[in-house]
Amino acid sequence: MAKVPAAFNFPVLEQSFDYKYNERELFIKRMNSISTFQEITDIIKFFLDIFVVSIDIYLIIIVCRNPKLKMIKANKLIMHFSLFNILYTISKPILTIFMEIFDLWQHITLSFWCIQDEIENSGLLGMFLTGLALSVNWLITVNCKNVKQIFLKLNNNLIIVIYVLISANLIGGFILCQITYRNWSLLPQLIFLLLTIIFVIICDCKIKADDNKKNYPLRIANVVIMSWIPIILYLVLHAIFQNNYTVLFILYVTLFIPEFIAYGSPITVIFTLYYINKNFKIAVRKSCCTNNGYGLENHFEDEGDESCTDDLENKAQLL
């Protein structure tokens, strides 16, 4: 009988299993040792989420209450970014509270988990698409002398396009989740984030002058994308090193950093808008005035992007 090579003896496999088992046990002990630290970061994240949702609601109110802001396509997109962030932040907690109130956990099915994940991921995908739409809006409205009619129609229907793509992803992701028992939503998120990063970089290279009045949609697109890159990189690293317990421990310990950056993106957006957009700054000051902002109305500027596209549409209709 032929002798089995030493490299294929079972003790080697047992040693490998023992090593993995010991490494996993060490990982569990390390995670238990930082449980208090994780609880503190979770509490901070909870209050951060409440504050961020409040900021989103405030930004939506500011845009809706000021006709000068509401008439600008970029401001409408920023408002929808806030709506998507609210959806992403509160969808899972609200569903959890609903299940607790009506004691429905015993009736949980795969469909519930698929719906919960797809709703939450739709909010995240909506934020990425809004960043992409802001950069498209900037590219069309800044170079408005030679814009073709098809791109004008695209600019006018950016919000509709966003919701169509999200609806398609929601339905498709739910069906795939039911069939494969896996959440596939990360793939379209990564694709659209990559497309947005590439497109924003291309637009950044096309900036001819540092004019905040014209370039603020692109600035906001940069803020949106840069805020979410760290958490996406974290998810990618987690998927790659899911069997490496040392790397996993480091990722879990530092998870709060990309989370705070990503979840705090609306705060960065509203501060960026305040400092680079005069009309938004005036609207914020007006909302804080006890005399209802008397005398501030005349300080609003014409941002001009809608009038530019309107002129081109009129010319196209004449042709």
N, C-alpha and C positions, 0 to 999 in steps of 0.2 A: 504493500500500500504506500502510495506516495505521501511524503511528509509535507504537512502544511507549513508554508513559510512563516517565520516568526512575526513578520509584519502583519500577518492576518490572524494571529492568535486572539482569542477572545479577551484575555487579560488586558490587552492594549485598549480594546473598546471599553472595558469596564473602567479603566483608568480615565478615559476620555469622559465617560458619563459621570464618574466621581468628581472630576475637575469641574464640569459644568454645574453639577449639583452644589458643590462647595462654593463656586462663584456666585450662584444664585442665592444661596443662604447668606453670604456676605453682603450681597446687594440688598436683601431684605433687612438685615441688621442696620445697614447704613441708612436706608430709607426711614426706618423706625427712629433712628437717632436725630433725624431732622424733621420729625413730624410737627414739632412746635413751630419751627421756622416756616413750614408750609402752611400751617393754620394762620399764622400772622399775615403771610402774603395773600392768602385767600380772603381774609377779612378786608385787607386793603383793596384788593381787586373788587370786592363786593361794593364798597363805598365808591370806588372809582367808576364802576358801572352806573351807579345811581347818578353820580355827578355828570357823567358823559351823556346819559339819556336826557338829563335836564338841559345840558348845553345844546343837544340836538333839537329839542323842542323849542328852546329859545331862538336858535338860528332860523328854524322854520317860521316862527312867528315874526321875526324881524323881516324876513324876505316877503312874507305874505302881506304884511301891514304897510309896506312901502312900494308904491307903484313904480318908482324909478328903479328899484332893485328887481322887482318881479318881472318887468318887461324884458330883462336881459336873459338870454338863453343860458349863459354860464351860471347865473345865480339860481335858475330853476334846477339845473343839474346838481348844484351844490345842495340844494334843498332835498332833492331825491337821494343824494348820498346820505344825508342825515336820516331820512326815512329808512333806508336800507340798514344803516347802523343800528337804529332802534330795533328793527326786526331781528337782526343778528344777536343783539344783546339780550332781549327779553323773551324771545320765542321759547327757548328751553325752560327758563324759570316759570313762565306762565303755564306751560303744559304740565310741568311738575306740580305746581300748586293746584291746578285743575284736577289732576289725578289724585292728589291727597285729599282734597275737599270731598270729592264724590267716591273715594275709596275704590278706584278702578284698577289698581295695580294687579289684582288677581285676574283681570280680563285682558291683560296686555297681550298683544300679538305682534308678529313681525311687522305688520303694516304700520303700527304705531311708531316703532323705532325708525322705520323708513321715512315716515312723514315728518317726524321730529328732526331727523338729520337733514332732510332735504329742505325744510323750511329755514333752518338755521344757515345752511350752506347757500341758500338762495340770497340771503341778506349779504353774505360775504361776497358772492359772485356779483351782486348788484353794485357793491362798492368798487370792485375792480373795473366793472363796465362803465361806471360813472367816471372814474379816472380816465379811462380810454376816451370816453365821449367828450370830456373837458379838453383833452389835447386835440381831438378832431375839431371841436368847435373853435379852438384857438387858431388852428391851421387854416380853417376856412374863412374866418372873420378877419384875420389879420391881413391875409393876401386876397382881399375881396375884389381886386381889379380884374383878375383873369379866372374867376371861379365859374365852372360849368354848372348848368342847370341841375344835373343829377346830384352834384355835391351840395347844392343849395337845398334840394329836397331832403337829402340825408341829414343836413344840419337842422332842418326844421322838424324832423321826425326822430331825432336821436333818442328821446325819452321813450317813444313807442318801440323803437328797435331794442332798447335795453329790456323792456318788459316782455317782449316777444322771445328774446333769447333766454331770459330767466324762466319763463313759462315752459319753454321747450326743454330746458335742462331739468326743471322740476319734475315734469312728467316722465322724461326719459330716465332720470336717476331713480325715480320711484319704481318704475317697471324693472330696471336692472337690479335694484335692491331686492325686489320680490323674487326674481329668477335666480340670482347668484348668491343671495344672502350676504352681500357685501355692499359697502358704501363706496360708490364710484365718483362722488362729487369732487374729490380732490383733484382729479385729472382735468376737468374743464377749468377749475380755478387756477391751476398751474399754467394751463395753456393761455388763458386770458391775461393772467398776470405777466407772463413772459411777453405776450404781444404788446401789452400796455407799456412795459419797461422799454422795449425796443422802439415803440412809436414815440414815447415821451423823450427818449434820448435823441431820436431824429429831429423832433420838434425843438429840443434845446439847442441843437446845432444850427437851427434856422433862425434863431433870435438875432435880429439885427441891431436892436437898441434895448437898453435896460429901461423900458417904459412900463411901469407897474399898471398904468391905466389900460394898456393893451394886453399885457402878458399875464395878468393875474389868473386867468383860467388855467394856464399852463403851470403856474406856480402851485396852485391848489392840486393839480394832477400829480405834480412831483411829491407834494406832501402826502397825498393819499397812498401812492405807490411805495414810497420810501418807508412809510410807517408799517406797512404789512410785509415787507420783504423779510425782516428777521424771523417772524413767526412761521412763514412759509419755509424758510431755510431750516428752521427747527423741525418741522414736520418731515421734511425730506431726510434730514440727518437721523431722525427717529426711525424712519422706515428702513434706512440703510443699516443702522447699527442696532437693530432691535434685539439681536442675539449677543451683543457685546455689553455686558452688565456694567463695566467700568465707564464706558462712554454714556450709557443710559443714565447712570447716577449723576454724572456731570450735567447732562441735559435737563434732568428733573430739578436739580438744584438751581440752575440758572434759568429755568422756564419763566419765572416772573419778569425777567428783563424784557424779552420780546413781547410778552403779554401786555405789560404796561405800555410799551411803545405803540403796539397795535391798537389796543382798546382805547388809548388816550388820543388817537388820531383826530377826533372831532375837536378836541381842545386846541390842538395845533392848527387845525383848519380855521377855527374862528379867530385865533390870535393872528394868524397870517392874513386873513381877510381884513381884520381891523387895521393892521399896519400898512397894507399895500393898496387898499381900496378906500378912497375917500368917502364915497357914498355909503358904504357899509359902516364906516366909522361914525359918520353923521347920524345914521339910523340908530346905532347903538347908543350914542349920546342922547339922542332924542327919546329913546325908550327909558333912559335913566333920569330924565328931567321931570321935576314935579309940576312944571308949567306946561307939560305936553310938548316940549321942544319948540316953544314959540321963538321964531326968528331963525330957526335952523333950516327951514324948507328951502330958502333961496340959495343955500350953499350946495345943493345937490348938483353934480356934474352930469353932462350927457356922455355916457360911456361909448356910445356910437356903434357898437357891433351890430345891433338889430337894424338900425337905419341903413347901415352899409349893405346888409343882405337884402333889405327891402328894396333899395334902389336897384340892385342887380336883378331881383325878381321882376320888377316893373319893366326893366329893359328887355328881359327875356320874353315877357309876355307880348311886348310890342313887336319883337322879332318873330 
